């Protein structure tokens, strides 16, 4: 029998988006560097294209947003969060935008983000 309960929020392979938002992000050494602020989805294909990382500042004040290709995040059950293979210093040089600004999600900026992280763009 298939479970049709819309309130199911997590399975072995799946997780609801509201549980991803706010999830901590750690570097490869296990140091906390930020949290997932939002997800950016491809309109037609439905794939997650970016996780926007909230990083910098203090207690959420003055932090910037860093779009990460979704492929950069690896869920680590021992941390109950995502691990990325990017250092804090590398992240500081990545494409980003201020919390109070809107990011231009055009193809040129998308290419900059994917090139920076050396990940094949989702649209190719």
C-alpha positions in Angstrom: 0.0 0.0 0.0 1.3 3.5 -0.9 1.4 6.0 1.9 -0.6 9.1 0.7 -0.1 11.2 3.8 1.0 14.7 2.6 2.6 15.3 6.0 5.3 12.7 5.4 8.4 14.8 5.6 11.3 12.4 5.3 12.2 8.9 4.0 15.4 7.2 3.4 16.1 9.1 0.1 13.6 12.0 0.3 13.2 15.1 2.4 10.6 17.9 2.4 11.9 21.3 1.4 10.8 22.9 4.7 13.3 20.6 6.5 16.1 21.6 4.1 15.6 25.3 4.7 17.6 26.2 7.8 19.8 23.1 7.7 23.4 23.8 8.7 26.2 23.6 6.2 29.7 22.5 7.2 33.1 22.5 5.4 35.0 19.4 4.7 36.6 19.5 8.2 33.1 19.6 9.9 33.3 23.3 10.8 29.9 25.1 10.7 29.9 27.8 8.0 26.3 28.7 7.4 22.9 27.4 6.6 20.6 26.8 3.7 18.5 29.9 3.3 16.4 28.9 0.2 16.3 26.5 -2.7 16.1 27.6 -6.4 14.3 25.1 -8.6 14.3 24.7 -12.4 10.8 25.7 -13.5 10.2 23.0 -16.1 12.4 20.1 -15.0 11.8 20.5 -11.3 15.4 19.9 -10.3 17.0 21.8 -7.6 19.5 24.1 -9.3 20.9 26.0 -6.3 20.9 26.0 -2.6 21.4 29.5 -1.3 23.8 29.5 1.6 23.5 32.2 4.3 27.1 33.0 5.3 29.0 35.6 7.2 27.8 38.2 9.6 26.8 37.5 13.2 23.6 35.8 14.3 22.0 36.4 10.9 22.9 40.1 10.9 25.1 41.2 8.0 25.3 37.8 6.3 25.3 37.5 2.6 23.8 34.9 0.3 25.9 32.5 -1.7 24.2 30.4 -4.5 25.8 26.9 -4.5 25.2 24.3 -7.2 23.0 21.7 -5.5 25.6 19.1 -6.5 28.1 20.7 -4.1 26.0 19.7 -1.0 26.4 16.2 0.5 24.1 15.3 3.4 26.1 14.0 6.4 23.9 12.2 8.8 26.5 12.4 11.6 26.3 16.2 11.4 22.5 16.4 10.6 23.5 18.9 7.9 25.2 19.3 4.6 28.9 19.1 4.0 30.6 21.0 1.1 34.2 20.5 -0.2 34.7 24.3 -0.1 36.7 26.1 2.6 35.4 29.2 4.3 38.1 31.2 2.4 37.1 29.8 -1.0 33.5 30.6 -0.2 34.3 34.2 0.7 35.5 34.7 -2.9 32.5 33.0 -4.5 29.7 34.9 -6.3 27.3 36.2 -3.7 24.7 38.9 -3.0 23.7 40.9 0.0 20.7 39.7 2.1 18.7 42.9 1.1 19.5 42.6 -2.6 18.0 40.4 -5.3 20.4 38.1 -7.3 20.1 38.2 -11.1 19.5 34.5 -11.9 20.3 34.9 -15.6 22.5 32.5 -17.6 25.6 34.6 -17.3 25.5 34.7 -13.5 24.6 31.0 -13.5 27.6 30.2 -15.5 29.8 32.3 -13.1 28.5 30.3 -10.1 28.9 26.9 -11.8 32.4 27.8 -13.2 33.5 29.0 -9.8 32.7 25.7 -8.1 33.9 23.7 -11.2 30.6 21.9 -11.5 28.9 21.1 -14.8 25.8 23.4 -15.1 22.5 21.8 -14.7 21.2 23.1 -18.0 23.9 21.2 -20.0 
